[in-house]
Structure formats: structure tokens, C-alpha cells
Amino acid sequence: MSQQEEDLATIRHRLDELIQRVGELERTVDRLRGAGGRSGGAAAGRKPPERTELVTIPDVPYNHSLWTDSDDEGLGVRDRHAP
């Protein structure tokens, strides 16, 4: 067996181990979520985050007076040359 084939076999073996451990982790998380407040553990006091409403941002351009006397980041003040 060449070195490349050995490396590929090792990678496949490690990938199989990773898939197996991720499956175990998913089952553990599901079990802890299912236990919820019954277990009294650290996850018992946590609540799922509340959903917030989406904010619609209009496509109209901003009022140019908002940018009066503003600096362009890294470029300096408008109408002046950079030092």
C-alpha cells in the first residue's frame, strides 16, 4: 500500500470517528433538551431566545444633511486634501 493510500485510509477512519462522535453529541444534546426543567441541571434555567420582528429598511437614499461635516473614514474631511 502506498503512502497516499495509507493517508487516505487514515483520513477515512478519522472521518468515521468524527461522524460517530457528532452523532453521540447530537443524541446527548437532544436528551438534555428533552430533560428540560426536570433535571435541575444547568440547562434547566435557560429559555430559548425570543423571536424578534424583522425590520424593513427602505430603499430610498438617506437625507444628505445627515452626512454634513462628516469625515470619510481613512480619507479625511471632505473638500480637503489628506496630509
ABEGO torsion letter per residue (X at the ends): XBAAAAAAAAAAAAAAAAAAAAAAAAAAAAAAAAAEAAAGBAAAABBBBBBBBBBBBBABBBBAAAABGBBBBGAEBBGBBBX
